[in-house]
Structures are given as structure tokens and as C-alpha cells.
Amino acid sequence: MSAEATNPATTPAVPPELLPKAASQGARPATPAARKRPRHRIDLRRLGRAALLGPTSRDRLPDAIAHVAEAHRAHHPDADLEALRRAYVLAEASHRGQMRKSGEPYITHPLAVTLILAELGAETTTLVAALLHDTVEDTDVTLTQVLDEFGPEVAYLVDGVTKLEKVDYGAAAEPETFRKMLVATGNDVRVMSIKLADRLHNMRTLGVMRPEKQVRIAKVTHDVLIPLAERLGVQALKTELEDLVFAILHPEEYAAAREIATAHAAAPDPLAETAGRFRAVLREAGITAEVEIRPRHMVSLHRVRGKRGELRGVDLGRLLVLVQEDADCYAVLGELHTCFTPVVSEFKDFIAVPKFNLYQSLHTAVAREDGEVVEVLIRTRQMHQVAEAGVVALGNPYAPGATGGEDPHEGERADPTRPGWLSRLLDWQRAAPDADTFWSTLREDLAQDGEITVFRTDGGTLALPGGATCVDAAYAQYGEGAHACIGARVNGRLATLSTVLQDGDTVHPLLAAAGDDVSPSPDWLEHARTPAARIAIRRWLGAHPDRPAPGPGTRKPPLTGAAPAPTDEVPESAVTDLPGATVRLARCCTPVPPDEITGFAVRGGVVTVHRSACPSVARMAATGREPVGVRWGENTEFRVTLFAESFGRPHLLADLTEAIAAEGVAVISATVEPPAEQRVRHTYTLQLPDAAGLPDLMRAMRDVPGVYDVSRAQRSADARR
């Protein structure tokens, strides 16, 4: 059931310029966005009168959908409007007598939703489903009737939207319901497109609700639907939803942003002169292009103000350059960077590497003579349509020839145009052990502010959220095969699994050889940011709760290691003459038998044991510290820190770890320093079952190709280099 509407004249909770106005009430107040980029608003009174008059003759298009037909034909000149006419006739007859809380006939709501989608360029099937989207839920019309009269595509979309309407985002059963809903949505993204348009119209007319209900709906829109709109690439809906939510949840901040926009609206546009210069430069270069001023919406103004403090005139908008071909985008970029001073740090190429939501554009910024920096977007008209409408602009994915190939899922409906993130989401829900896990990981993913693109060594790319690590990259590339990951190379350098990736990095996850005993550790969850990684790790850990520690000859991977990790408690391996004292082996030199050892009392009744040749012993003796008598006990299990010096080469980390495991030694921790002059230094803290095996271990490590020295820790950590 759609949210109730209200009369805009009686809704102080939502700012008036964000509500629809009747034509007889005059134009909307002139905000910068309305003045420079007007957007259609539905005349609810006119639609109400047309709806009350009922359907017209079969040969004539009803007046109530004339504006929908006009917007549709603007994008699809050859569209057949007969299906729209029949859908309106059925919807009007079904909803006749139903009223919204504002007093308008209920039919005005599906008409408004359909117009929103028509303006975005949705194809006819989506518009027909939008007109009928509330009929099955709110009237006597059945899904079978829709199927018989309009075919399986429309019926599928109406059924999907009906399921979405039943989702109570605040209910206890929300996770499972939302999970099922997303399965249906993922099979055809047009379902979510209709839902987003439905929510937008309801948000425009939300003022009749009680304030607490307005806040609840606004929060759900903010937490779930706006991020989904962003990921579907429907920026036109996303930005308006953001402003509507912003006005309800943060009225004071909204008023401040509106005041800034209003104050600048009366003055000449500070970007107009720069736009004129752009046009002249491009005209002289022989490049056909349109240069537009893109005003920022209220939320964007608020964000920019938070970053830059007091806003200047150029901060209120950006310049958009539209061209015909991809190559023209780079030609424009070259001219602007030649004729103006470019701000290199602001350049981003989303044409060569599109965003996860299909977005493509060149972003740059140039400095004017007065020092003001102007942001610039460069894209083709087709890119612009997709940037505004996202998946809505892709049309019917099931139309003949739409994908240029057969559906790879035999008998399974899978939208071939859905963005990669949505395909991944469907994988998450299949892998999640329960609905609550899926819901929590989904909300974490939706809360991510940005996304980065990293490159694989085979030339492919991986789209990951900001803050993603090598763990995330491994699971994104190999799925559950990443359980065998033992490390990674980032930009050619060995890196830990916890390394945070940056946009543009090249990452190569390193996997253990087949048959090796390598598996995830609970520590990996601390570094995983993507739902795919977190669900896969939790699933493995849940299936192996009592996995024993690796024994001799098994593989213990470095970095965050295989589960379960050895205890952090060092077995008592030395004894002291100091009564009641606890003995600890010094980490700076990690002594093992038969090393000569010396002890020193420290705070807390602890005696640290050093190798007698450790530099720390000489420093403490120089300060007058008295040594404490210590000697080796009977325990044979010890920890030791070893340094391995090597030349950089592929698979070195895996080979070294394998050599260590073959000696029956467990890796407690490992770090790899960045290569210097093609040389790499590894630091391993190892737990030996018997100190007598240390010489054999060091010999085995030296025998690994590329390793030219293995030594024990001799100095404190701050003096190792």
C-alpha cells in the first residue's frame, strides 16, 4: 500500500518547494535548481478531475495520461501507446472511489509514479506496470487478470512491486521479508525502479503524516532506499529523495542550505562567464559541445559547506559539458587543460573505468585567473542519460536482441543488465546462513560512502567499497577459493591480508598450493569489509568450530594465519631465582636453548630473559640495573624471531611459509617490509616444538630460492634498519 498523500498547502513539515503545486497556484518558488533545471510536477487537481470523469473512448488517449505520453514519446518517439491507454483504463476503474488522505482520487498516485519513470526514459512495459502497481494489492484486480491482459512481463513487475509494498521496514520479520524481496528485485531491476519512483512521490506528499511517522519513513528512505537508488545509478531520484529526507530529518541544516541558495539566486550566476569561455574555447577547437551549469542540490550544498566552510559563488554548481562521442570527451579535456590551469588532483576518469552503478564521466577542475576553482563534468549525451536514470535508461532487458546473447541461467530469470553489485548481493543472500546475517551485512554495505576500483593482474577489475583490504579482494576474485589465501601482492609488493587498498591499486591474492592445510582465521573478520568476504569467512568458521591446530608437516599461513592460531601465552621455558616472579622471554632477541641468558627484573614482578649478547643487556647494565639469575627449564617449546633477507620474486612468500611448515613450526606472526632495490625483508615470529630444531629450520629457509640470509633477532625493533 502506498503512503498517504496530503494537500501541499497544509503541510509545514515538508518545505513548500519540495511539494507538488497545482497550476492554478502559480509556479514554484524560484530556487537555483528550479530556475536552471526545471522538472515537471503533476497537477493533482487536473488529474483528479480527469480521473473522476472516467475513461474516454477506445480510440482516444485519456487526458489524464497525456502528460505521461508526451514524456514517454520524448524518449521513445515510436512507442505504441495502446498498452498505456488500456492500463490507465483498468487502473482508473479499479481505483475509482478510492481517495488519498489529501482528498485527491487515488489514481493520481500511480499516474505520478508513471510520469516520474517516463521522464527518466523508462520503456513502455515499465510504465504499464507502474500504472498498475497498486491494483493487485489494493483492488479486486488479480495477478491472473493482469497476466491475461498485459502479458508475463507486466505481470512479473506488478507482482514484484506488490511484494515490495508488503515489506514493513521496521517489523521484526524485516530481514527475511527484505531478503525475499531483493531476490525478486535482483531478477529484474525494473521492480526496484518502480518502487523508488513510488517512494519519491510518497515523500513529495508526506506532509499529511504525523511528524513521528514522517521521521520513521524518512529514516528508512535514508538508510535503505537512497543507497539502493545510488547503486542502481538513478541519480535523478536519489538527489531529490536526499533533499526530501534532509528537510525532514535535519530541518535547521536544510534551512541554512536553502538560505544560501536563495541568497545567490538573485545575483548573476558566477559560473556563467566561465561557461561562456568554455563554449568559445571549444567552438574555436571545432568541437561540438553543450556547456550547462549544474546547480547543486541542498544536500550537496550542505556537504560542500561542511568541507570548505563559507561557500563562494562557484561552489554552488558545476559545469557540465555534453558531447556526442567518447573520443570527444578526451578532446574537450585536452582543450580545457590547455587553456585553463588544471587542478590535477581533481581528475578522475570514469569512462575508462566506470563506477559500479554504470556511471561514466570525466571529472576535472580548472582554476580561473581570480584563483577560483571550477569543477567540470565531461560526458556524452548517452552517458548523461545513464548518469541521471541509471538502470531505468537501459530499457527492457528481455526485449529481443537486448543483450546480444542467450540467458546463461537456464530457466532462471536473471536480469542481464543488473549492475555487478546487485549480482553480488544475490550471491550474498544465497551464502548467508540466516536472514539476520544477510540483513546486517547488507546494511553495512549500503552504509559505505564510496567505492574503489582495483585491478587484477590478468587485466580485469574489482569493484570494492572504500576501506576494503586484500581479504576482500581475495574473496571478490576467488570466492570460497580465497579460504586458501596466504598473502597478496599490491602493486607488485608483498602485502599483508589486512592491507587497505587504494583506488587504482593492482592486487594479486596469493593462494596456497592444492592440498595444503590453509584456512581462514577469525582475525580475518577484523579486516573484511565486504559482505561477500564476511559471510564466506563466518560460514567456514561456523562449519569448523573445533578445528585442531596444525601439526607437523601442515601448512600455517602467515599474516592473519590459519585457524586456530597458537595461544599468545609463551610456555614457561626459563626459571629464575627471584621468588614469585613471572618469567618472560624478551621479544627483542627471543632466546632459545642453548643460548646464554641473562635476566632483569621489570615492573609487575616480571623477569625478562635476554640472550647475553643482546644489546639490551649492555644498555641496562650501563644504567646500573642488576641482573637476576635465570636458567633454562625443562620445557622444549619456544618462540623465536627470524629475519629472512631475499630477492623479490613471485611466490616467495608461499615458498618460505611452506618451508617453515615442513619443519613442523607454527607461524605466530609475519610481516613483510616494502622491497628496496629488489630486496625484501621478512620478519617471522615462530613457535618451535623443540628448540633443538632451530638450526634445521634456519637451514631450510636459506634453501628457498631467492633467500640469501636468515638470522635471529639481534637488536630492538627500533634499530633493525
Stockholm file with secondary structure:
# STOCKHOLM 1.0

chainA/1-721         MSAEATNPATTPAVPPELLPKAASQGARPATPAARKRPRHRIDLRRLGRAALLGPTSRDRLPDAIAHVAEAHRAHHPDADLEALRRAYVLAEASHRGQMRKSGEPYITHPLAVTLILAELGAETTTLVAALLHDTVEDTDVTLTQVLDEFGPEVAYLVDGVTKLEKVDYGAAAEPETFRKMLVATGNDVRVMSIKLADRLHNMRTLGVMRPEKQVRIAKVTHDVLIPLAERLGVQALKTELEDLVFAILHPEEYAAAREIATAHAAAPDPLAETAGRFRAVLREAGITAEVEIRPRHMVSLHRVRGKRGELRGVDLGRLLVLVQEDADCYAVLGELHTCFTPVVSEFKDFIAVPKFNLYQSLHTAVAREDGEVVEVLIRTRQMHQVAEAGVVALGNPYAPGATGGEDPHEGERADPTRPGWLSRLLDWQRAAPDADTFWSTLREDLAQDGEITVFRTDGGTLALPGGATCVDAAYAQYGEGAHACIGARVNGRLATLSTVLQDGDTVHPLLAAAGDDVSPSPDWLEHARTPAARIAIRRWLGAHPDRPAPGPGTRKPPLTGAAPAPTDEVPESAVTDLPGATVRLARCCTPVPPDEITGFAVRGGVVTVHRSACPSVARMAATGREPVGVRWGENTEFRVTLFAESFGRPHLLADLTEAIAAEGVAVISATVEPPAEQRVRHTYTLQLPDAAGLPDLMRAMRDVPGVYDVSRAQRSADARR
#=GR chainA/1-721 SS CCCCCCCGGGCTTSCGGGSCCCGGGCCCCCCHHHHHSCCCCCCHHHHHHHHHTCCCCTTSCCGGGHHHHHHHHHHCTTCCCHHHHHHHHHHHHHHTTCBCTTSSBTTHHHHHHHHHHHHHTCCHHHHHHHHTTTHHHHSSCCHHHHHHHHCHHHHHHHHHHHHHHTCCTTSTTHHHHHHHHHHHHHHCTHHHHHHHHHHHHHHHTCTTSCHHHHHHHHHHIIIIIHHHHHHTTCHHHHHHHHHHHHHHHCHHHHHHHHHHHHHHHTSCCTTHHHHHHHHHHHHHTTCCCEEEEEECCHHHHHHHHHHHSSCCGGGGEEEEEEESSHHHHHHHHHHHHHHSEECGGGCEETTTSCCTTSCCCEEEEEECTTSCEEEEEEEEHHHHHHHHHGGGGGCCTTSTTSSSSCCSSTTCCCCTTSCHHHHHHHHHHHHCSSHHHHHHHHHHHHTCCCEEEEEETTSCEEEEETTCBHHHHHHHHHGGGGGGEEEEEETTEEECTTCBCCTTCEEEEEECCTTCCCCCCTTHHHHCCSHHHHHHHHHHHHHCTTCCCCCTTCCCCSTTCSSSCCCSSCCCCEEESSTTCEEEECTTTCCCTTSCEEEEEETTTEEEEEETTCHHHHHHHHTTCCEECEEECSCCCEEEEEEEEEECCTTHHHHHHHHHHHTTCEEEEEEECCCBTTEEEEEEEEEESCGGGHHHHHHHHHTSTTEEEEEECCSCGGGCC
#=GC SS_cons         CCCCCCCGGGCTTSCGGGSCCCGGGCCCCCCHHHHHSCCCCCCHHHHHHHHHTCCCCTTSCCGGGHHHHHHHHHHCTTCCCHHHHHHHHHHHHHHTTCBCTTSSBTTHHHHHHHHHHHHHTCCHHHHHHHHTTTHHHHSSCCHHHHHHHHCHHHHHHHHHHHHHHTCCTTSTTHHHHHHHHHHHHHHCTHHHHHHHHHHHHHHHTCTTSCHHHHHHHHHHIIIIIHHHHHHTTCHHHHHHHHHHHHHHHCHHHHHHHHHHHHHHHTSCCTTHHHHHHHHHHHHHTTCCCEEEEEECCHHHHHHHHHHHSSCCGGGGEEEEEEESSHHHHHHHHHHHHHHSEECGGGCEETTTSCCTTSCCCEEEEEECTTSCEEEEEEEEHHHHHHHHHGGGGGCCTTSTTSSSSCCSSTTCCCCTTSCHHHHHHHHHHHHCSSHHHHHHHHHHHHTCCCEEEEEETTSCEEEEETTCBHHHHHHHHHGGGGGGEEEEEETTEEECTTCBCCTTCEEEEEECCTTCCCCCCTTHHHHCCSHHHHHHHHHHHHHCTTCCCCCTTCCCCSTTCSSSCCCSSCCCCEEESSTTCEEEECTTTCCCTTSCEEEEEETTTEEEEEETTCHHHHHHHHTTCCEECEEECSCCCEEEEEEEEEECCTTHHHHHHHHHHHTTCEEEEEEECCCBTTEEEEEEEEEESCGGGHHHHHHHHHTSTTEEEEEECCSCGGGCC
//
